[in-house]
């Protein structure tokens, strides 16, 4: 909770958070582009060709999802921690969330439905379910139009429960007590989730729901409190923490790739959840308080990418999949290098162009509508991981 004597950081907008979002969305793009490249290689190798498959070296998109959920806990947590409960304007909060997130999302759903009209049964029923963010709960699977939308459904459920979580967080009167109690709760939640995941390996109604990711949002709330109440003095030792955390993020992503984001026993699940949470903690603190890392994350180009992540999130799968079906399936590369260079460059350029146009024509107009309220804008911190679902396209 805010202690104005300790906090000297501007909490209206933290540029380093945008930089961290850019890193996370880069992991997502790497995972999703790489996955389709690997599928192409598998098809080529099945015909007798020998192409190099770097799948085992690609970090799983799940690690980016975890980062985004923590960042979401920070951004939304700051909004509530800066104010006493009597000053929470929940009607205004949810109004801003609606206009910031829902119209671009619904437009994307309708466009995807139009493109996939002949390939999906009960299109209008699926549009209705998707428009209510209920794919995981009703269908036990991600959206048939754009599978990564499962993470946005989790985010929406977080918004529903955040007032209750913040009231519970404030029960201890002192900041240190709040952090300690929540940290212990994270460990307990992680253990309970580990037990559930072990005995119910892939239950979509749970896997694509907020409770399965609660510990990451709780960790974000703790970080929000630390940001508000701790000194923001810069130090090069935090640069070391940031770089070490980046390396650990990559290593954790490789581990998740090896197990397809599904550790096989309670201990593995529990340790994976705790270790990844601690690594993301180091990434955030190191990124904000490092001398070099804070400058890197607040670089205008990096921040611009972070600011546009919602558009990238919404359109990148339709663009990549469309390019895959139109171009990649018919592409006949001479060697692995040609395949990966051509595929990666064409995908990144296409996603960049379409995302930028979507941001200008769709997202930004609604963003400006929210900005006219005269209060700070809360950006959705969402990403995705296709590899979560065995039913994913």
C-alpha positions in Angstrom: 0.0 0.0 0.0 1.2 3.5 -0.9 3.7 5.1 1.4 4.5 8.5 -0.1 7.6 8.9 2.0 9.2 5.8 0.5 8.0 5.9 -3.1 9.7 8.1 -5.6 8.7 6.4 -8.8 6.1 7.8 -11.2 3.3 5.3 -11.0 1.1 6.9 -13.6 2.9 5.1 -16.4 6.0 2.9 -16.1 7.8 2.7 -19.4 9.8 -0.3 -18.4 6.6 -2.3 -18.1 5.9 -1.6 -21.8 9.5 -2.8 -22.5 8.8 -6.0 -20.6 5.6 -6.5 -22.6 7.7 -6.2 -25.8 10.0 -8.9 -24.6 7.1 -11.2 -23.8 5.3 -10.6 -27.2 8.6 -11.3 -29.0 8.7 -14.7 -27.2 5.1 -15.3 -28.4 6.0 -14.5 -32.0 9.1 -16.6 -31.9 7.1 -19.6 -30.5 4.2 -19.3 -33.0 6.2 -18.6 -36.1 8.7 -21.3 -35.1 6.0 -23.9 -34.5 4.7 -23.5 -38.1 8.2 -23.7 -39.5 8.7 -26.9 -37.6 5.5 -28.4 -39.0 6.8 -27.5 -42.5 10.1 -29.2 -41.7 8.3 -32.3 -40.4 6.4 -32.5 -43.7 9.5 -32.1 -45.8 11.4 -34.7 -43.7 8.6 -37.2 -44.1 9.3 -37.1 -47.9 12.9 -38.1 -47.4 14.4 -34.6 -47.2 16.7 -33.7 -44.3 16.0 -30.3 -42.7 17.1 -29.0 -39.4 14.3 -28.6 -36.8 15.2 -26.1 -34.0 12.0 -26.8 -32.1 13.8 -28.0 -29.0 15.6 -24.6 -28.9 12.4 -22.5 -29.1 11.1 -21.2 -25.7 7.5 -22.3 -25.2 4.9 -19.5 -25.4 3.6 -20.4 -22.0 6.5 -18.6 -20.4 5.4 -15.4 -22.1 1.9 -15.9 -20.9 3.2 -16.1 -17.3 5.1 -12.9 -17.8 2.0 -11.1 -19.1 -0.1 -12.3 -16.2 2.4 -11.0 -13.7 2.6 -7.7 -15.5 -1.2 -7.5 -15.5 -1.2 -8.0 -11.8 1.3 -5.1 -11.5 -0.6 -2.7 -13.7 -4.1 -3.4 -12.3 -2.7 -3.7 -8.7 -1.1 -0.2 -9.0 -4.5 1.2 -9.9 -6.1 -0.2 -6.7 -3.1 0.2 -4.3 -2.8 3.9 -5.1 -6.3 4.5 -3.7 -8.2 3.6 -0.6 -11.1 1.3 -1.1 -13.6 4.1 -0.7 -12.0 5.9 -3.7 -12.2 2.9 -6.0 -14.5 3.9 -8.9 -15.3 0.4 -10.1 -17.9 1.6 -12.6 -15.3 3.8 -14.3 -12.7 1.1 -14.0 -14.8 -1.5 -15.8 -16.0 1.1 -18.3 -12.5 1.8 -19.3 -11.6 -1.9 -19.5 -14.6 -2.5 -21.7 -13.8 0.2 -24.3 -10.1 -0.5 -24.2 -10.4 -4.3 -24.8 -13.8 -5.4 -26.0 -14.4 -3.6 -29.4 -11.1 -4.6 -31.0 -11.5 -8.1 -29.7 -15.0 -8.5 -31.1 -14.0 -7.1 -34.4 -11.2 -9.6 -34.6 -13.5 -12.5 -33.7 -16.0 -11.5 -36.4 -13.2 -11.2 -39.0 -11.8 -14.6 -38.1 -15.3 -16.1 -38.2 -15.8 -14.7 -41.7 -12.6 -16.2 -42.9 -13.2 -19.6 -41.3 -17.0 -19.7 -42.0 -16.8 -22.8 -44.2 -14.4 -24.7 -41.8 -16.2 -24.3 -38.5 -19.5 -25.8 -37.4 -22.1 -23.6 -35.6 -20.2 -20.4 -36.4 -22.8 -18.1 -34.9 -23.0 -20.1 -31.7 -19.2 -20.0 -31.5 -19.3 -16.2 -32.1 -21.7 -15.8 -29.2 -19.6 -18.0 -26.9 -16.4 -16.1 -27.8 -18.1 -12.7 -27.4 -18.8 -13.7 -23.8 -15.3 -15.1 -23.2 -16.7 -18.5 -22.3 -14.9 -20.9 -24.7 -12.9 -22.5 -21.9 -15.9 -22.9 -19.6 -18.4 -24.1 -22.1 -16.3 -25.8 -24.8 -13.5 -27.1 -22.6 -11.1 -25.7 -25.3 -9.7 -22.4 -26.6 -11.5 -20.3 -29.2 -12.0 -22.1 -32.5 -11.4 -18.7 -34.3 -8.2 -17.8 -32.6 -6.9 -20.3 -30.0 -4.6 -17.8 -28.1 -7.7 -15.9 -27.0 -7.9 -18.3 -24.0 -5.4 -16.0 -22.2 -7.7 -13.0 -22.7 -10.5 -15.0 -21.1 -8.3 -15.5 -18.1 -7.5 -11.8 -18.0 -11.2 -10.9 -18.1 -11.9 -13.2 -15.2 -9.0 -11.6 -13.3 -10.7 -8.2 -13.8 -13.9 -9.6 -12.3 -12.2 -10.9 -9.2 -9.6 -8.1 -8.7 -11.7 -6.0 -6.2 -12.1 -9.0 -4.0 -8.4 -9.9 -4.2 -7.4 -6.3 -3.4 -9.7 -6.2 -0.4 -8.2 -9.5 0.9 -4.7 -8.2 0.2 -5.4 -5.1 2.4 -6.5 -7.1 5.4 -3.0 -7.0 7.0 -2.4 -3.4 7.9 1.4 -3.2 7.1 2.9 -3.5 3.7 5.4 -6.2 4.8 2.6 -8.3 6.3 0.6 -8.0 3.1 3.6 -9.2 1.0 4.4 -12.0 3.4 0.9 -13.3 3.6 0.4 -13.1 -0.1 3.7 -14.8 -0.8 2.7 -17.7 1.5 -0.7 -17.8 -0.3 1.1 -18.0 -3.6 3.0 -21.1 -2.4 -0.2 -22.7 -1.2 -2.0 -21.9 -4.4 0.9 -23.3 -6.5 0.8 -26.5 -4.5 -3.0 -27.0 -4.8 -2.7 -26.3 -8.6 0.1 -28.8 -8.8 -2.0 -31.5 -7.2 -4.9 -30.7 -9.6 -2.8 -30.7 -12.7 -1.3 -34.0 -11.8 -4.6 -35.8 -11.3 -6.4 -34.0 -14.1 -3.7 -33.6 -16.7 -5.7 -31.5 -19.2 -9.0 -30.1 -18.1 -9.7 -27.1 -20.3 -12.4 -25.7 -18.0 -9.7 -25.3 -15.4 -6.6 -24.9 -17.6 -8.2 -22.0 -19.5 -9.5 -20.3 -16.4 -8.3 -17.7 -13.9 -7.8 -20.0 -10.9 -5.1 -22.0 -12.8 -3.0 -18.8 -13.1 -3.9 -17.1 -9.9 -0.4 -17.2 -8.4 1.0 -15.1 -11.2 -1.5 -12.4 -10.8 -0.9 -12.4 -7.0 2.8 -12.1 -7.6 2.1 -9.1 -9.8 0.1 -7.5 -6.9 3.1 -8.0 -4.6 5.4 -6.4 -7.2 3.0 -3.4 -7.5 3.2 -2.9 -3.7 7.0 -3.1 -3.8 7.2 -0.6 -6.7 5.0 1.8 -4.7 6.8 1.5 -1.4 10.5 0.9 -2.2 13.2 3.2 -3.4 13.7 3.4 -7.1 17.4 4.0 -7.0 19.3 2.5 -9.9 22.2 0.1 -9.6 24.3 -1.9 -12.0 23.7 -5.0 -9.8 20.1 -4.9 -11.0 21.4 -5.0 -14.6 23.0 -8.3 -13.7 19.7 -9.5 -12.1 17.9 -8.5 -15.3 20.3 -10.3 -17.6 20.4 -13.4 -15.4 16.6 -13.4 -15.3 16.4 -13.1 -19.1 18.7 -16.1 -19.5 16.6 -18.0 -16.9 13.4 -17.1 -18.8 14.9 -18.6 -21.9 15.9 -21.7 -20.0 12.5 -22.0 -18.4 10.9 -21.7 -21.8 13.0 -24.6 -23.1 12.0 -26.7 -20.1 8.3 -26.0 -20.9 9.0 -26.9 -24.5 10.5 -30.2 -23.4 7.4 -31.1 -21.3 4.9 -29.3 -23.6 4.0 -27.1 -20.7 2.7 -30.2 -18.8 5.1 -31.3 -16.0 4.4 -34.9 -15.0 4.1 -34.9 -11.3 3.2 -32.7 -8.3 6.8 -31.8 -7.4 7.6 -30.8 -11.0 4.4 -28.7 -11.3 5.1 -27.0 -7.9 8.7 -26.2 -8.6 8.0 -25.0 -12.1 5.4 -22.5 -10.8 7.5 -21.2 -8.0 10.8 -20.9 -9.9 9.1 -19.2 -12.9 7.4 -16.7 -10.5 10.7 -15.9 -8.9 12.4 -15.5 -12.2 9.8 -13.1 -13.4 10.2 -11.2 -10.1 13.9 -10.8 -10.9 13.1 -9.7 -14.5 10.7 -7.0 -13.3 12.8 -5.6 -10.5 16.0 -5.8 -12.5 14.4 -4.1 -15.5 13.0 -1.2 -13.5 16.0 -0.6 -11.2 18.9 -1.5 -13.4 20.9 1.4 -14.9 21.3 -0.1 -18.4 18.2 -2.3 -18.4 15.8 0.5 -17.4 17.2 2.6 -20.3 16.9 -0.4 -22.7 13.3 -1.1 -21.7 12.3 2.5 -21.9 13.7 3.0 -25.4 11.0 4.6 -27.6 11.1 1.8 -30.1 10.9 -0.9 -27.5 8.1 1.0 -25.7 6.2 1.5 -29.0 6.1 -2.3 -29.5 5.0 -2.8 -25.9 2.2 -0.2 -26.4 1.0 -2.0 -29.5 1.0 -5.5 -28.0 -2.7 -5.8 -27.9 -3.0 -5.3 -31.7 -0.1 -7.8 -32.2 -1.8 -10.3 -29.9 -5.2 -10.0 -31.7 -4.0 -10.4 -35.3 -0.7 -12.3 -35.2 -2.2 -15.8 -35.4 -4.6 -15.1 -38.3 -1.7 -13.4 -40.2 0.8 -16.2 -39.5 -1.8 -19.0 -40.2 -2.9 -17.3 -43.4 0.6 -16.9 -44.6 1.3 -20.5 -43.7 -1.7 -21.8 -45.8 -1.1 -19.5 -48.7 2.7 -19.5 -48.9 4.5 -21.9 -46.6 2.7 -25.1 -47.6 3.7 -24.5 -51.2 7.2 -23.2 -50.5 10.0 -25.5 -51.6 13.3 -24.4 -49.9 16.7 -25.7 -50.9 18.0 -25.9 -47.4 17.1 -25.2 -43.8 18.7 -21.8 -43.8 16.6 -20.6 -46.8 13.4 -22.0 -45.2 14.0 -20.2 -41.8 15.2 -16.9 -43.2 12.4 -16.6 -45.7 9.7 -17.8 -43.4 10.7 -15.8 -40.4 11.2 -12.6 -42.3 7.9 -12.9 -44.2 6.0 -13.7 -41.1 7.5 -10.8 -39.0 7.1 -8.3 -41.8 3.5 -9.4 -42.4 2.6 -9.4 -38.7 4.2 -6.0 -38.3 2.3 -4.4 -41.1 -1.1 -5.8 -40.3 -0.6 -5.1 -36.5 0.3 -1.5 -37.2 -2.7 -1.0 -39.5 -5.0 -2.6 -36.9 -3.5 -0.4 -34.2 -4.1 2.8 -36.3 -7.6 1.9 -37.6 -9.1 -0.1 -34.8 -7.3 -0.1 -31.5 -6.2 3.5 -31.3 -9.6 5.1 -31.9 -11.0 3.2 -28.9 -7.8 3.9 -26.9 -8.4 7.6 -27.5 -12.0 7.3 -26.3 -10.7 5.9 -23.1 -8.0 8.5 -22.8 -10.6 11.3 -22.9 -11.7 10.3 -19.4 -8.6 12.2 -18.2 -7.3 9.3 -16.1 -4.4 6.9 -16.5 -5.1 4.2 -19.1 -4.6 0.6 -18.1 -3.2 -1.5 -21.0 -4.3 -5.1 -21.3 -1.4 -7.4 -20.5 -2.3 -10.4 -22.6 -0.4 -12.9 -24.6 -0.9 -16.5 -25.7 0.5 -20.0 -26.0 -0.9 -22.3 -28.6 1.0 -25.2 -27.3 -1.3 -25.4 -24.2 -4.1 -27.1 -26.0 -4.1 -30.5 -27.7 -7.1 -29.2 -29.6 -5.4 -26.2 -31.0 -5.4 -25.7 -34.8 
